[in-house]
Amino acid sequence: MDKKEFIDKKIICRDCQKEFVFSRGEQEFFDKKGLQNIPTRCAECRKEFREKKEKGELEAQIKCVECASTDKVPFAPRHQDGVYCEDCFRAKFKDVMSG
C-alpha cells in the first residue's frame, strides 16, 4: 500500500479572498478522519461562519430557480443558480426527505 504524501497547499478563502495554507499536518488529520473536502475558508472565516450558524444568523437571500420567488435560506449558497425556495425544495425532494 502506498503511503500518501502531503505538502502544504495554498488556498484562497472563498469569503475574504485571502490566501491561507492547508498544512501538511491538517491534510494528514483530514485523511485520518476520512474527510475528503478540503477547506474553502481560512481559520478566521471558518470560526465566524460556525458562530453565525450556531446563532442562527446565517441567512442568504436567494431567487428560486423553479418559481422565481425570493426567499431566505439558512446557509450561504456557493452559487445562486440551482437554489430553491423552501416550498419548491420540499416539492422537488419530498421522496428523498421522507426516507
Z-matrix of the N, CA and C atoms (Angstrom, degrees):
N
C 1 1.455
C 2 1.527 1 109.03
N 3 1.323 2 116.97 1 130.14
C 4 1.463 3 121.59 2 -179.68
C 5 1.517 4 110.55 3 -75.21
N 6 1.327 5 115.22 4 137.71
C 7 1.460 6 120.62 5 175.34
C 8 1.522 7 107.71 6 -83.33
N 9 1.327 8 116.32 7 133.25
C 10 1.461 9 120.58 8 -179.36
C 11 1.517 10 109.76 9 -72.89
N 12 1.316 11 114.87 10 140.99
C 13 1.465 12 121.50 11 176.71
C 14 1.521 13 108.18 12 -104.21
N 15 1.306 14 115.83 13 128.36
C 16 1.459 15 120.75 14 178.78
C 17 1.520 16 109.55 15 -116.63
N 18 1.322 17 115.66 16 136.93
C 19 1.463 18 121.21 17 174.83
C 20 1.532 19 107.83 18 -131.49
N 21 1.324 20 116.76 19 152.94
C 22 1.459 21 120.64 20 178.08
C 23 1.525 22 109.84 21 -56.54
N 24 1.347 23 116.07 22 136.92
C 25 1.466 24 121.33 23 178.90
C 26 1.517 25 109.00 24 -121.12
N 27 1.318 26 116.24 25 135.05
C 28 1.460 27 121.15 26 175.50
C 29 1.524 28 108.29 27 -90.16
N 30 1.334 29 115.32 28 130.93
C 31 1.462 30 121.96 29 -177.57
C 32 1.529 31 108.29 30 -131.49
N 33 1.318 32 116.84 31 145.64
C 34 1.464 33 122.02 32 175.29
C 35 1.533 34 107.91 33 -94.57
N 36 1.330 35 116.64 34 124.72
C 37 1.463 36 122.35 35 179.52
C 38 1.523 37 109.86 36 -63.51
N 39 1.317 38 116.28 37 132.23
C 40 1.464 39 120.32 38 -177.92
C 41 1.519 40 112.76 39 -72.66
N 42 1.336 41 117.96 40 -17.24
C 43 1.463 42 120.35 41 -179.85
C 44 1.525 43 112.59 42 -94.95
N 45 1.335 44 117.46 43 -53.01
C 46 1.474 45 120.35 44 -174.85
C 47 1.526 46 113.08 45 -99.76
N 48 1.322 47 117.37 46 -8.22
C 49 1.470 48 123.95 47 178.87
C 50 1.531 49 113.87 48 67.62
N 51 1.333 50 117.17 49 12.85
C 52 1.465 51 119.95 50 177.63
C 53 1.523 52 109.30 51 -88.64
N 54 1.314 53 115.16 52 150.75
C 55 1.458 54 120.63 53 178.70
C 56 1.526 55 109.55 54 -78.98
N 57 1.339 56 116.18 55 139.23
C 58 1.462 57 121.28 56 173.20
C 59 1.519 58 108.33 57 -138.52
N 60 1.320 59 115.65 58 163.88
C 61 1.461 60 120.79 59 -177.06
C 62 1.527 61 109.86 60 -105.71
N 63 1.315 62 115.71 61 126.99
C 64 1.461 63 123.00 62 170.19
C 65 1.522 64 104.18 63 -91.91
N 66 1.328 65 115.32 64 97.27
C 67 1.463 66 120.86 65 -168.75
C 68 1.526 67 113.03 66 -70.89
N 69 1.288 68 113.64 67 161.89
C 70 1.467 69 121.64 68 177.13
C 71 1.533 70 109.93 69 -56.16
N 72 1.338 71 116.31 70 -44.64
C 73 1.466 72 120.74 71 179.45
C 74 1.520 73 112.61 72 -62.44
N 75 1.335 74 116.41 73 -41.13
C 76 1.466 75 120.33 74 177.56
C 77 1.527 76 110.41 75 -64.40
N 78 1.316 77 116.40 76 -40.04
C 79 1.465 78 120.45 77 179.24
C 80 1.525 79 110.86 78 -64.21
N 81 1.324 80 116.94 79 -39.69
C 82 1.469 81 120.66 80 177.54
C 83 1.527 82 110.35 81 -63.62
N 84 1.343 83 116.38 82 -41.86
C 85 1.464 84 121.33 83 177.45
C 86 1.528 85 110.05 84 -60.87
N 87 1.332 86 117.20 85 -48.26
C 88 1.464 87 121.60 86 178.86
C 89 1.527 88 110.13 87 -57.09
N 90 1.331 89 116.24 88 -44.43
C 91 1.457 90 121.34 89 -178.71
C 92 1.530 91 111.06 90 -62.66
N 93 1.326 92 117.18 91 -44.75
C 94 1.472 93 121.15 92 179.97
C 95 1.520 94 111.85 93 -63.16
N 96 1.328 95 116.60 94 -35.12
C 97 1.469 96 121.43 95 -179.25
C 98 1.528 97 112.52 96 -85.32
N 99 1.332 98 117.13 97 -5.05
C 100 1.460 99 120.67 98 -179.91
C 101 1.521 100 113.40 99 77.63
N 102 1.330 101 116.98 100 17.52
C 103 1.465 102 121.27 101 179.25
C 104 1.520 103 108.81 102 -79.89
N 105 1.319 104 117.09 103 126.75
C 106 1.458 105 120.55 104 -174.24
C 107 1.518 106 114.20 105 -104.01
N 108 1.326 107 117.82 106 -23.02
C 109 1.463 108 120.76 107 -178.49
C 110 1.522 109 110.27 108 -89.38
N 111 1.311 110 115.76 109 126.61
C 112 1.459 111 119.02 110 178.44
C 113 1.525 112 108.93 111 -75.55
N 114 1.336 113 117.77 112 153.83
C 115 1.464 114 119.09 113 -179.72
C 116 1.525 115 111.26 114 -64.02
N 117 1.319 116 115.69 115 145.14
C 118 1.464 117 120.76 116 178.08
C 119 1.521 118 111.12 117 -114.50
N 120 1.337 119 115.91 118 -4.22
C 121 1.464 120 121.44 119 177.39
C 122 1.523 121 109.29 120 -122.20
N 123 1.340 122 115.64 121 147.07
C 124 1.460 123 120.61 122 174.81
C 125 1.531 124 108.34 123 -69.80
N 126 1.322 125 117.15 124 168.26
C 127 1.463 126 121.27 125 -176.99
C 128 1.529 127 112.03 126 -57.42
N 129 1.330 128 117.03 127 -42.27
C 130 1.465 129 120.85 128 -179.29
C 131 1.530 130 111.36 129 -63.98
N 132 1.321 131 117.22 130 -45.54
C 133 1.468 132 120.90 131 179.91
C 134 1.530 133 111.41 132 -69.91
N 135 1.343 134 117.82 133 -34.38
C 136 1.470 135 120.78 134 175.86
C 137 1.521 136 109.97 135 -61.19
N 138 1.340 137 116.09 136 -44.07
C 139 1.466 138 121.09 137 179.82
C 140 1.529 139 110.31 138 -62.61
N 141 1.322 140 116.72 139 -46.81
C 142 1.465 141 121.52 140 179.85
C 143 1.529 142 110.74 141 -62.40
N 144 1.334 143 117.02 142 -43.11
C 145 1.460 144 122.59 143 179.34
C 146 1.531 145 110.22 144 -61.48
N 147 1.330 146 116.96 145 -46.26
C 148 1.470 147 122.19 146 -179.55
C 149 1.531 148 110.86 147 -62.08
N 150 1.347 149 116.55 148 -43.85
C 151 1.462 150 120.47 149 179.95
C 152 1.526 151 111.34 150 -63.05
N 153 1.323 152 117.06 151 -43.83
C 154 1.466 153 120.66 152 178.56
C 155 1.526 154 110.39 153 -63.19
N 156 1.313 155 116.23 154 -41.16
C 157 1.463 156 121.03 155 -179.26
C 158 1.526 157 110.49 156 -64.06
N 159 1.344 158 116.88 157 -44.24
C 160 1.460 159 121.39 158 -179.76
C 161 1.524 160 111.90 159 -64.77
N 162 1.327 161 117.28 160 -33.94
C 163 1.469 162 121.71 161 -179.56
C 164 1.531 163 111.95 162 -84.55
N 165 1.311 164 117.29 163 -5.18
C 166 1.459 165 121.20 164 -177.67
C 167 1.518 166 112.93 165 74.65
N 168 1.328 167 116.29 166 21.17
C 169 1.462 168 121.31 167 -177.91
C 170 1.519 169 113.32 168 -93.75
N 171 1.293 170 116.95 169 -1.67
C 172 1.456 171 120.39 170 -176.35
C 173 1.522 172 109.13 171 -87.96
N 174 1.300 173 115.99 172 104.38
C 175 1.453 174 121.47 173 178.15
C 176 1.518 175 109.24 174 -140.48
N 177 1.296 176 114.92 175 149.40
C 178 1.462 177 120.03 176 176.07
C 179 1.523 178 107.94 177 -137.77
N 180 1.305 179 115.96 178 141.08
C 181 1.467 180 120.91 179 176.45
C 182 1.527 181 107.75 180 -84.03
N 183 1.321 182 115.52 181 132.44
C 184 1.470 183 120.65 182 -179.21
C 185 1.524 184 109.91 183 -129.40
N 186 1.321 185 115.19 184 163.21
C 187 1.462 186 122.13 185 170.65
C 188 1.524 187 105.45 186 -113.17
N 189 1.312 188 116.26 187 119.48
C 190 1.462 189 121.85 188 -176.19
C 191 1.530 190 111.03 189 -63.04
N 192 1.324 191 116.00 190 133.02
C 193 1.467 192 120.46 191 -179.82
C 194 1.531 193 112.16 192 -75.74
N 195 1.325 194 116.28 193 -15.93
C 196 1.461 195 119.89 194 -178.87
C 197 1.533 196 111.85 195 -90.34
N 198 1.342 197 116.82 196 -52.43
C 199 1.471 198 120.11 197 -173.87
C 200 1.528 199 113.56 198 -112.39
N 201 1.320 200 117.60 199 -3.90
C 202 1.470 201 124.59 200 178.17
C 203 1.527 202 114.52 201 68.69
N 204 1.332 203 117.53 202 9.43
C 205 1.466 204 119.11 203 176.44
C 206 1.528 205 109.28 204 -77.50
N 207 1.324 206 115.81 205 161.14
C 208 1.460 207 119.25 206 175.47
C 209 1.517 208 108.37 207 -96.75
N 210 1.309 209 115.48 208 148.25
C 211 1.458 210 121.66 209 -178.34
C 212 1.519 211 107.57 210 -155.23
N 213 1.313 212 116.02 211 167.92
C 214 1.462 213 121.04 212 173.95
C 215 1.513 214 107.90 213 -111.52
N 216 1.308 215 115.64 214 140.51
C 217 1.458 216 121.22 215 177.80
C 218 1.525 217 108.66 216 -120.59
N 219 1.348 218 117.56 217 149.49
C 220 1.463 219 120.84 218 -176.19
C 221 1.531 220 113.88 219 -85.10
N 222 1.311 221 116.68 220 38.47
C 223 1.465 222 121.47 221 177.93
C 224 1.518 223 108.18 222 -157.42
N 225 1.297 224 115.92 223 167.12
C 226 1.462 225 120.68 224 177.96
C 227 1.522 226 108.36 225 -99.66
N 228 1.334 227 118.03 226 104.11
C 229 1.466 228 120.05 227 -178.55
C 230 1.528 229 111.53 228 -62.27
N 231 1.296 230 115.61 229 141.84
C 232 1.471 231 119.73 230 176.81
C 233 1.519 232 110.33 231 -71.51
N 234 1.318 233 116.00 232 -34.32
C 235 1.461 234 122.03 233 -179.18
C 236 1.520 235 107.70 234 -137.34
N 237 1.300 236 117.65 235 144.96
C 238 1.465 237 120.69 236 177.76
C 239 1.527 238 111.49 237 -74.67
N 240 1.321 239 117.27 238 -29.23
C 241 1.459 240 118.98 239 179.07
C 242 1.523 241 109.32 240 -76.39
N 243 1.306 242 115.88 241 134.68
C 244 1.453 243 119.97 242 177.96
C 245 1.514 244 114.46 243 94.56
N 246 1.349 245 118.80 244 14.17
C 247 1.459 246 121.31 245 179.48
C 248 1.527 247 108.43 246 -106.34
N 249 1.338 248 115.59 247 133.59
C 250 1.459 249 121.97 248 -178.18
C 251 1.524 250 110.81 249 -106.64
N 252 1.339 251 116.48 250 150.16
C 253 1.459 252 120.43 251 170.47
C 254 1.536 253 106.76 252 -70.26
N 255 1.315 254 116.53 253 169.29
C 256 1.464 255 119.76 254 -176.26
C 257 1.527 256 112.29 255 -60.36
N 258 1.331 257 117.42 256 -44.16
C 259 1.468 258 120.49 257 -178.59
C 260 1.529 259 112.03 258 -62.88
N 261 1.326 260 116.84 259 -46.42
C 262 1.470 261 120.37 260 -179.87
C 263 1.526 262 111.29 261 -67.91
N 264 1.330 263 116.65 262 -36.98
C 265 1.461 264 120.11 263 177.75
C 266 1.525 265 109.97 264 -61.27
N 267 1.331 266 115.99 265 -47.84
C 268 1.473 267 119.73 266 -179.91
C 269 1.530 268 111.32 267 -62.00
N 270 1.323 269 117.11 268 -41.41
C 271 1.465 270 120.65 269 179.57
C 272 1.527 271 111.32 270 -65.65
N 273 1.315 272 116.54 271 -43.34
C 274 1.467 273 120.68 272 -176.32
C 275 1.526 274 112.45 273 -71.08
N 276 1.330 275 116.86 274 -36.19
C 277 1.460 276 120.28 275 -173.38
C 278 1.527 277 113.19 276 -113.77
N 279 1.336 278 118.00 277 23.57
C 280 1.466 279 120.49 278 -176.97
C 281 1.526 280 112.42 279 -60.99
N 282 1.329 281 117.99 280 -37.34
C 283 1.462 282 120.74 281 179.93
C 284 1.522 283 111.27 282 -66.14
N 285 1.304 284 116.72 283 -40.64
C 286 1.463 285 121.54 284 -179.70
C 287 1.523 286 110.00 285 -68.22
N 288 1.325 287 116.69 286 -41.29
C 289 1.460 288 121.66 287 -176.30
C 290 1.524 289 112.66 288 -71.92
N 291 1.331 290 117.90 289 -25.96
C 292 1.463 291 120.48 290 -177.79
C 293 1.526 292 112.42 291 -82.83
N 294 1.307 293 116.58 292 -4.96
C 295 1.450 294 119.02 293 173.79
C 296 1.457 295 112.21 294 109.08
